[in-house]
Amino acid sequence: MAEISYRRHRFPTVVIQHAVWLYLRFRLSYRDVEELLAERGLDISYESVRSWVLKFEPMIARRLRQVRPRPSDRWHLDGVSRTTSSENEGVELYER
């Protein structure tokens, strides 16, 4: 898989990735992301955030889909213990 290129952008890669992550992860508006970045001392317009999301979101989503582990057909059960007190009758506790 080809590496995502952030060349020819004014801001560092970390800033662009963080802005896109904020927008996608928390479903904020572009202006909300702009305000959050302004609180950190970054003067970035919401239009820049919008263009970054439109440009990088498909590549980031594709990469995440490829990295996600496939579900296994084997089951795993954590340790189970039954409670003995009468007030918690039938309650199962799961230990990790």
Secondary structure, DSSP 8 states (H G I E B T S, - for coil): ------TT-SS-HHHHHHHHHHHHHHT--HHHHHHHHHHTT----HHHHHHHHHHHHHHHHHHHHHHS----SS----EEEE--SGGGTT-EEEE-
